């Protein structure tokens, strides 16, 4: 903290062009080291090869995108009008100072690289703490950014547990802003305890309980593929994963038949294998949470249609592997339709109409992502206008609720999913790291 604070004015004194050049250089260094960074992530987080490589590419793209957005907005310097012809007025975006950035285990590279880039390019310095489960991935990101040209004073790296190091970082008197990505419970605790003497910005990006709606007008093959990919990619350990699906009654049986058949084709195994689609969950507590959810489904009148068990055959016995699981038959107000699990666990419910589906979809505390499958434009319009989520998709076969990319989809959480109202990956994000200063100079006529 002391080093970051001492260097901040030096870093901010560089021209925007100089900072942007260093950010672009660091992005290129990430691309040079793409495969070693990906391999570390596979080892630590259990991501598949495809997802790990994709995440590293996303991290590099985030650096470039935020740097470009910053310059397109003239480094947040805006000429203003005047009431007095002698006045020369402008609005200037000024850095807050030192930002603490805490990244999650599930996207240890991209969800660290993005906020680090947003803070640095706007003239702030950073103290970065990775999740304990993926500390090595965080270290290699920090090392790569420094080797790519970010000055050592501008980026600090610390590790440790959330209760000790994370809590200390957030409440340090010299921290001027914080980015936290993680659970709603922890995020809200930080949000409610962060500011003391005066308000400070805290950007909290939290969880999701993301729905997919399938109407009778859907293309069934698109819907099945989109739900499967979104529900079970990275073992459901994405804040954007589809964890509940609402299917119109007239197509329910057909959809379930095809969904179960497609799920049965998924390969669960070592994430280094190219054929693997579902790897392990992050740790033993996640396995325990999975088994608890399965028991809740059984005791609440639901039916486990696929999966429902820990996998222990062969090499899987040495890891935290669970089967992709689908349950149905539960009341739509059951907790498995409401509570974020962060697991390869999908609850499916039957609805009578799109209107009912949207109502059920909105009846949770989260509002991160949502998807619909229908070939009826009027239904798409109704969904877009009424769903309470920040990232919404229609007919996305590659992932019904997942897959946002820098410059393509702004990733903004509503309700209990986020605090800023502006999305990461989008054009407003770097502006969250500056505060506005109005400057007026009076000149002689």
PATOR-8259 format. One record per residue (C-alpha): residue number from 0; residue in one letter; x, y, z. Coordinates in Angstrom, 1 decimal. Example, Ala and Ser with C-alpha at 12.3 -4.5 7.8 and 13.67 -1.06 7.14 Angstrom:
<rs>
 resi resn      u      v      w
    0    A   12.3   -4.5    7.8
    1    S   13.7   -1.1    7.1
</rs>
This chain:
<rs>
 resi resn      u      v      w
    0    X    0.0    0.0    0.0
    1    X    2.8    2.4    0.9
    2    X    4.6    1.7   -2.4
    3    X    1.4    2.1   -4.5
    4    X    0.5    5.3   -2.8
    5    X    4.0    6.8   -3.1
    6    X    4.2    6.0   -6.9
    7    X    0.6    7.0   -7.8
    8    X    1.3   10.7   -8.7
    9    X    4.3    9.7  -10.8
   10    X    2.2    7.2  -12.7
   11    X   -0.6    9.7  -13.1
   12    X    1.8   12.4  -14.4
   13    X    2.6   10.3  -17.5
   14    X    0.7   11.4  -20.5
   15    X   -2.3    9.2  -21.4
   16    X   -0.5    8.1  -24.5
   17    X    2.5    6.9  -22.4
   18    X    0.2    4.9  -20.1
   19    X   -1.7    3.4  -23.0
   20    X    1.5    2.4  -24.8
   21    X    2.5    0.4  -21.7
   22    X   -0.9   -1.2  -21.4
   23    X   -0.7   -2.4  -25.1
   24    X    2.8   -3.7  -24.5
   25    X    1.6   -5.7  -21.5
   26    X   -1.3   -7.1  -23.5
   27    X    1.2   -8.3  -26.1
   28    X    3.3   -9.9  -23.4
   29    X    0.3  -11.9  -22.2
   30    X   -0.2  -13.2  -25.8
   31    X    3.4  -14.3  -25.9
   32    X    2.9  -16.3  -22.7
   33    X   -0.6  -17.5  -23.5
   34    X    0.1  -21.2  -23.2
   35    X    2.1  -21.2  -20.0
   36    X   -0.5  -19.0  -18.3
   37    X   -3.2  -21.3  -19.6
   38    X   -1.4  -24.4  -18.4
   39    X   -1.1  -22.9  -14.9
   40    X   -4.8  -22.1  -14.9
   41    X   -5.7  -25.7  -15.9
   42    X   -3.6  -27.0  -13.1
   43    X   -5.0  -24.7  -10.4
   44    X   -8.6  -24.1  -11.4
   45    X   -9.4  -27.3  -13.5
   46    X  -10.4  -25.4  -16.6
   47    X  -10.5  -27.2  -19.9
   48    X   -7.9  -26.4  -22.5
   49    X  -10.3  -24.4  -24.6
   50    X  -11.7  -22.3  -21.8
   51    X   -8.3  -21.6  -20.3
   52    X   -6.7  -20.4  -23.5
   53    X   -9.8  -18.4  -24.3
   54    X   -9.7  -16.7  -20.9
   55    X   -6.0  -15.6  -21.4
   56    X   -6.9  -14.2  -24.8
   57    X   -9.8  -12.3  -23.2
   58    X   -7.4  -10.8  -20.6
   59    X   -5.1   -9.5  -23.3
   60    X   -8.1   -8.1  -25.3
   61    X   -9.4   -6.4  -22.1
   62    X   -6.2   -4.5  -21.8
   63    X   -6.3   -3.3  -25.4
   64    X  -10.0   -2.5  -25.3
   65    X   -9.9   -0.4  -22.2
   66    X   -6.8    1.5  -23.4
   67    X   -8.5    2.2  -26.7
   68    X  -11.8    3.3  -25.0
   69    X   -9.8    5.6  -22.8
   70    X   -8.2    7.3  -25.8
   71    X  -11.5    7.5  -27.8
   72    X  -12.9    9.4  -24.9
   73    X   -9.9   11.8  -25.0
   74    X   -8.7   10.5  -21.6
   75    X  -12.0   11.8  -20.1
   76    X  -11.1   15.5  -20.8
   77    X  -14.3   17.2  -22.1
   78    X  -14.5   20.9  -23.2
   79    X  -17.6   22.5  -21.6
   80    X  -19.7   25.5  -22.5
   81    X  -19.8   28.8  -20.6
   82    X  -22.2   31.5  -19.5
   83    X  -19.4   34.1  -19.3
   84    X  -17.4   34.5  -22.5
   85    X  -14.3   35.1  -20.4
   86    X  -14.5   31.6  -19.0
   87    X  -12.7   28.5  -20.4
   88    X  -14.3   25.4  -18.9
   89    X  -13.5   21.7  -19.1
   90    X  -14.4   18.5  -17.3
   91    X  -11.4   16.3  -16.4
   92    X  -11.4   12.7  -15.2
   93    X   -8.9   12.4  -12.4
   94    X   -7.7    9.1  -10.8
   95    X   -8.9    8.3   -7.3
   96    X   -5.4    7.0   -6.2
   97    X   -4.8    3.4   -5.1
   98    X   -7.2    0.6   -6.0
   99    X   -7.4   -2.7   -4.3
  100    X   -8.4   -5.5   -6.7
  101    X   -9.5   -8.9   -5.6
  102    X  -10.1  -11.6   -8.2
  103    X  -12.1  -14.8   -8.0
  104    X  -10.9  -18.4   -8.6
  105    X  -13.1  -19.1  -11.6
  106    X  -11.7  -16.4  -13.9
  107    X   -8.3  -15.8  -12.2
  108    X   -6.8  -14.1  -15.3
  109    X   -9.5  -12.1  -17.1
  110    X  -11.4  -10.9  -14.0
  111    X   -8.0   -9.6  -12.7
  112    X   -6.6   -8.3  -15.9
  113    X   -9.7   -6.2  -16.7
  114    X  -10.0   -4.2  -13.5
  115    X   -6.2   -3.8  -13.3
  116    X   -6.2   -2.4  -16.8
  117    X   -9.2   -0.1  -16.0
  118    X   -7.4    1.3  -12.9
  119    X   -4.0    1.6  -14.4
  120    X   -4.8    3.3  -17.7
  121    X   -6.7    6.0  -15.9
  122    X   -3.7    6.9  -13.7
  123    X   -4.4    4.9  -10.6
  124    X   -2.0    2.4   -9.0
  125    X   -3.1   -1.1   -8.0
  126    X   -2.6   -3.6   -5.2
  127    X   -3.8   -6.9   -6.6
  128    X   -4.8  -10.0   -4.5
  129    X   -5.8  -13.2   -6.3
  130    X   -8.1  -15.9   -4.9
  131    X   -6.2  -18.3   -2.6
  132    X   -7.1  -21.2   -4.8
  133    X   -5.5  -19.6   -7.9
  134    X   -2.7  -17.6   -6.4
  135    X   -0.2  -18.9   -9.0
  136    X   -2.3  -17.8  -11.9
  137    X   -2.5  -14.4  -10.3
  138    X    1.2  -14.2   -9.8
  139    X    1.9  -15.1  -13.4
  140    X   -0.5  -12.4  -14.6
  141    X    1.2   -9.8  -12.4
  142    X    4.7  -11.0  -13.4
  143    X    3.7  -10.8  -17.1
  144    X    2.2   -7.3  -16.8
  145    X    5.4   -6.1  -15.1
  146    X    7.6   -7.8  -17.7
  147    X    5.4   -6.2  -20.4
  148    X    6.2   -2.7  -19.3
  149    X    4.0   -1.8  -16.3
  150    X    6.3   -0.1  -13.7
  151    X    6.9   -1.9  -10.5
  152    X    5.5    1.0   -8.5
  153    X    2.2    0.9  -10.3
  154    X    1.3   -2.7   -9.7
  155    X    1.7   -4.5   -6.3
  156    X    0.9   -8.2   -5.8
  157    X   -0.1   -9.8   -2.5
  158    X   -1.5  -13.2   -1.5
  159    X   -3.3  -14.5    1.4
  160    X   -6.8  -15.4    2.8
  161    X   -9.8  -13.2    2.5
  162    X  -10.3  -12.9    6.2
  163    X   -6.8  -11.7    6.7
  164    X   -5.2  -10.1    3.7
  165    X   -8.4   -9.3    1.7
  166    X  -10.1   -7.7    4.7
  167    X   -7.0   -5.7    5.6
  168    X   -6.7   -4.5    2.0
  169    X  -10.3   -3.4    1.7
  170    X  -10.2   -1.5    5.0
  171    X   -6.7    0.0    4.7
  172    X   -6.9    3.8    5.2
  173    X   -4.8    4.5    2.1
  174    X   -7.0    2.5   -0.3
  175    X   -9.1    4.8   -2.5
  176    X  -11.2    2.3   -4.3
  177    X  -11.9   -1.5   -4.4
  178    X  -13.0   -4.0   -7.0
  179    X  -14.3   -7.3   -5.7
  180    X  -15.6  -10.2   -7.7
  181    X  -17.1  -13.1   -5.7
  182    X  -20.2  -14.1   -3.7
  183    X  -23.1  -11.8   -2.9
  184    X  -22.6  -12.4    0.8
  185    X  -19.0  -11.3    0.9
  186    X  -19.6   -8.5   -1.6
  187    X  -22.4   -7.0    0.4
  188    X  -20.4   -7.2    3.6
  189    X  -17.6   -5.3    1.9
  190    X  -20.0   -2.8    0.4
  191    X  -21.7   -2.1    3.7
  192    X  -18.4   -1.7    5.6
  193    X  -16.1   -0.1    3.1
  194    X  -16.5    3.7    3.4
  195    X  -15.7    5.3    6.8
  196    X  -15.0    9.0    7.0
  197    X  -16.2    9.7    3.5
  198    X  -17.6    7.7    0.5
  199    X  -15.2    5.8   -1.6
  200    X  -16.0    3.8   -4.8
  201    X  -16.4    0.0   -4.5
  202    X  -17.2   -2.0   -7.6
  203    X  -18.6   -5.4   -6.5
  204    X  -19.4   -8.0   -9.2
  205    X  -21.3  -10.8   -7.5
  206    X  -23.2  -14.0   -8.4
  207    X  -26.0  -15.0  -10.6
  208    X  -28.9  -17.5  -10.8
  209    X  -29.2  -17.3  -14.5
  210    X  -32.4  -18.5  -16.3
  211    X  -32.9  -19.8  -19.8
  212    X  -36.5  -19.7  -21.2
  213    X  -37.5  -22.0  -24.1
  214    X  -40.8  -21.3  -25.8
  215    X  -42.9  -23.5  -28.1
  216    X  -41.5  -21.3  -31.0
  217    X  -37.9  -22.3  -30.3
  218    X  -35.4  -24.1  -32.5
  219    X  -35.0  -27.2  -30.3
  220    X  -31.5  -28.0  -31.4
  221    X  -30.2  -24.5  -30.7
  222    X  -32.0  -24.5  -27.3
  223    X  -30.6  -27.8  -26.1
  224    X  -27.0  -27.0  -27.2
  225    X  -27.2  -23.6  -25.7
  226    X  -28.4  -24.8  -22.3
  227    X  -26.0  -27.7  -22.1
  228    X  -23.0  -25.5  -22.9
  229    X  -24.0  -22.8  -20.5
  230    X  -25.0  -25.0  -17.6
  231    X  -22.0  -27.4  -17.7
  232    X  -19.1  -25.4  -19.2
  233    X  -16.3  -25.1  -16.5
  234    X  -18.5  -27.4  -14.4
  235    X  -21.1  -24.6  -13.9
  236    X  -18.5  -22.5  -12.0
  237    X  -19.3  -19.3  -13.8
  238    X  -21.3  -16.4  -12.4
  239    X  -23.0  -16.4  -15.8
  240    X  -23.8  -20.1  -16.0
  241    X  -27.3  -21.3  -16.7
  242    X  -28.5  -22.9  -13.5
  243    X  -32.3  -23.0  -14.2
  244    X  -34.4  -23.4  -17.3
  245    X  -38.1  -22.7  -17.8
  246    X  -39.7  -24.7  -20.6
  247    X  -43.1  -24.1  -22.1
  248    X  -45.4  -27.1  -21.3
  249    X  -46.2  -28.1  -24.9
  250    X  -42.6  -28.8  -25.7
  251    X  -41.4  -29.9  -22.3
  252    X  -41.1  -33.6  -22.8
  253    X  -39.4  -33.3  -26.2
  254    X  -36.9  -30.8  -24.8
  255    X  -36.1  -32.9  -21.8
  256    X  -35.5  -36.0  -23.9
  257    X  -33.0  -34.1  -26.1
  258    X  -31.4  -32.3  -23.2
  259    X  -30.7  -35.6  -21.4
  260    X  -29.4  -37.2  -24.5
  261    X  -27.0  -34.3  -25.2
  262    X  -25.8  -34.2  -21.5
  263    X  -25.0  -37.9  -21.7
  264    X  -22.5  -37.2  -24.4
  265    X  -20.4  -34.8  -22.3
  266    X  -17.0  -36.0  -21.4
  267    X  -16.1  -35.6  -17.8
  268    X  -12.4  -36.0  -17.1
  269    X   -8.9  -34.5  -16.8
  270    X   -9.0  -30.9  -18.0
  271    X   -5.7  -31.3  -19.9
  272    X   -7.4  -33.8  -22.3
  273    X   -8.8  -32.2  -25.4
  274    X  -12.0  -34.2  -25.3
  275    X  -12.9  -33.1  -21.8
  276    X  -15.9  -30.7  -21.5
  277    X  -16.5  -31.0  -17.8
  278    X  -13.6  -31.0  -15.4
  279    X  -13.5  -31.1  -11.6
  280    X  -15.1  -28.6   -9.2
  281    X  -12.7  -26.4   -7.3
  282    X  -12.5  -28.2   -4.0
  283    X  -14.0  -30.5   -1.4
  284    X  -16.4  -27.9    0.0
  285    X  -17.8  -27.6   -3.6
  286    X  -18.4  -31.4   -3.7
  287    X  -20.2  -31.2   -0.3
  288    X  -22.4  -28.4   -1.7
  289    X  -23.2  -30.5   -4.7
  290    X  -24.2  -33.6   -2.7
  291    X  -26.3  -31.3   -0.4
  292    X  -28.2  -29.9   -3.5
  293    X  -28.9  -33.4   -4.8
  294    X  -30.3  -34.4   -1.4
  295    X  -32.5  -31.3   -1.3
  296    X  -33.8  -32.1   -4.8
  297    X  -34.7  -35.7   -3.7
  298    X  -36.4  -34.7   -0.5
  299    X  -38.3  -31.8   -2.1
  300    X  -40.2  -34.0   -4.5
  301    X  -37.8  -33.5   -7.4
  302    X  -36.4  -36.1   -9.8
  303    X  -32.7  -36.5  -10.6
  304    X  -32.9  -37.0  -14.3
  305    X  -29.1  -37.1  -15.0
  306    X  -26.0  -37.2  -12.8
  307    X  -26.5  -36.7   -9.1
  308    X  -23.3  -38.4   -7.9
  309    X  -19.7  -37.9   -7.3
  310    X  -17.5  -39.6   -9.9
  311    X  -14.8  -41.9   -8.5
  312    X  -14.0  -44.4  -11.3
  313    X  -10.4  -44.7  -12.4
  314    X   -8.4  -41.4  -12.5
  315    X  -11.5  -39.5  -11.3
  316    X  -11.1  -41.0   -7.9
  317    X   -8.1  -38.7   -7.2
  318    X  -10.0  -35.5   -7.9
  319    X  -13.2  -33.5   -7.1
  320    X  -15.3  -34.7  -10.0
  321    X  -19.1  -34.7  -10.0
  322    X  -21.5  -35.6  -12.7
  323    X  -23.4  -33.0  -14.8
  324    X  -26.8  -33.0  -13.0
  325    X  -30.3  -32.2  -14.1
  326    X  -33.3  -32.2  -11.8
  327    X  -37.0  -31.5  -12.5
  328    X  -40.3  -31.9  -10.9
  329    X  -39.5  -29.3   -8.2
  330    X  -41.9  -26.6   -7.1
  331    X  -40.8  -23.4   -8.9
  332    X  -40.3  -21.7   -5.6
  333    X  -37.9  -24.3   -4.4
  334    X  -34.5  -23.0   -3.1
  335    X  -32.7  -24.8   -6.0
  336    X  -34.4  -22.3   -8.3
  337    X  -33.3  -19.4   -6.1
  338    X  -29.9  -20.1   -4.6
  339    X  -26.6  -19.8   -6.5
  340    X  -24.8  -23.2   -6.3
  341    X  -21.8  -22.6   -8.6
  342    X  -21.9  -26.2   -9.7
  343    X  -22.8  -28.3  -12.8
  344    X  -26.4  -28.5  -11.5
  345    X  -29.4  -27.5  -13.6
  346    X  -33.0  -27.2  -12.3
  347    X  -35.7  -27.4  -15.0
  348    X  -39.2  -26.3  -14.6
  349    X  -42.4  -26.4  -16.7
  350    X  -44.3  -23.1  -17.4
  351    X  -47.5  -22.4  -19.3
  352    X  -46.5  -19.2  -21.0
  353    X  -43.6  -16.8  -21.7
  354    X  -45.1  -14.3  -19.3
  355    X  -45.0  -16.9  -16.5
  356    X  -41.5  -17.8  -17.4
  357    X  -40.3  -14.2  -17.2
  358    X  -42.1  -13.7  -13.9
  359    X  -40.3  -16.8  -12.4
  360    X  -37.0  -15.8  -13.9
  361    X  -37.2  -12.4  -12.2
  362    X  -38.2  -13.8   -8.9
  363    X  -34.7  -14.0   -7.5
  364    X  -32.3  -11.6   -5.8
  365    X  -29.9  -11.8   -8.7
  366    X  -29.9  -10.2  -12.2
  367    X  -26.8  -11.1  -14.1
  368    X  -27.5  -13.0  -17.3
  369    X  -30.5  -14.5  -19.0
  370    X  -31.4  -16.2  -22.2
  371    X  -34.3  -17.1  -24.4
  372    X  -34.9  -19.4  -27.3
  373    X  -37.7  -18.5  -29.7
  374    X  -38.0  -17.7  -33.4
  375    X  -40.8  -15.3  -32.7
  376    X  -39.5  -11.7  -32.7
  377    X  -42.4  -10.5  -30.6
  378    X  -41.4  -13.0  -27.9
  379    X  -37.8  -11.8  -28.1
  380    X  -38.9   -8.2  -27.7
  381    X  -41.1   -9.0  -24.7
  382    X  -38.2  -10.9  -23.1
  383    X  -35.8   -8.0  -23.6
  384    X  -38.2   -5.5  -22.3
  385    X  -39.2   -7.4  -19.2
  386    X  -36.3   -9.5  -18.0
  387    X  -34.4   -8.1  -15.0
  388    X  -30.8   -8.9  -15.9
  389    X  -27.8   -6.9  -17.3
  390    X  -26.6   -9.4  -19.9
  391    X  -29.3  -11.0  -22.1
  392    X  -29.2  -13.3  -25.1
  393    X  -31.6  -14.6  -27.7
  394    X  -31.0  -17.9  -29.5
  395    X  -27.3  -18.2  -28.5
  396    X  -26.4  -21.8  -29.4
  397    X  -22.9  -21.4  -28.1
  398    X  -24.1  -20.7  -24.6
  399    X  -27.6  -19.6  -23.6
  400    X  -26.4  -17.2  -20.8
  401    X  -22.6  -17.3  -21.1
  402    X  -19.8  -16.0  -23.3
  403    X  -19.5  -12.2  -23.1
  404    X  -16.5  -10.7  -24.8
  405    X  -14.7   -7.3  -24.5
  406    X  -16.3   -4.8  -26.9
  407    X  -19.1   -7.2  -27.8
  408    X  -21.2   -7.6  -24.6
  409    X  -21.0   -5.3  -21.6
  410    X  -21.1   -7.5  -18.5
  411    X  -23.3   -5.7  -16.0
  412    X  -25.0   -7.2  -13.0
  413    X  -28.4   -5.9  -11.9
  414    X  -30.0   -6.3   -8.4
  415    X  -27.8   -8.5   -6.2
  416    X  -25.3   -9.2   -9.0
  417    X  -23.5   -6.0   -9.1
  418    X  -23.1   -2.4   -7.8
  419    X  -21.9   -0.1  -10.5
  420    X  -24.7   -0.2  -13.1
  421    X  -22.0   -0.2  -15.8
  422    X  -20.6   -3.4  -17.2
  423    X  -17.1   -4.7  -17.4
  424    X  -16.1   -5.5  -21.0
  425    X  -18.1   -2.4  -22.0
  426    X  -17.4    1.1  -23.0
  427    X  -18.3    2.8  -19.7
  428    X  -16.0    0.6  -17.5
  429    X  -12.8    2.6  -17.5
  430    X  -14.8    5.7  -16.4
  431    X  -15.6    4.0  -13.1
  432    X  -11.9    4.5  -12.1
  433    X  -12.0    8.3  -12.4
  434    X  -13.7   11.1  -10.5
  435    X  -14.8   14.3  -12.3
  436    X  -13.1   17.6  -11.7
  437    X  -14.5   20.8  -13.3
  438    X  -11.8   23.3  -14.2
  439    X  -12.5   27.0  -15.0
  440    X  -10.0   29.6  -16.1
  441    X  -11.1   33.2  -16.5
  442    X   -9.2   35.1  -19.2
  443    X   -9.1   38.8  -19.9
  444    X  -11.2   39.9  -22.9
</rs>
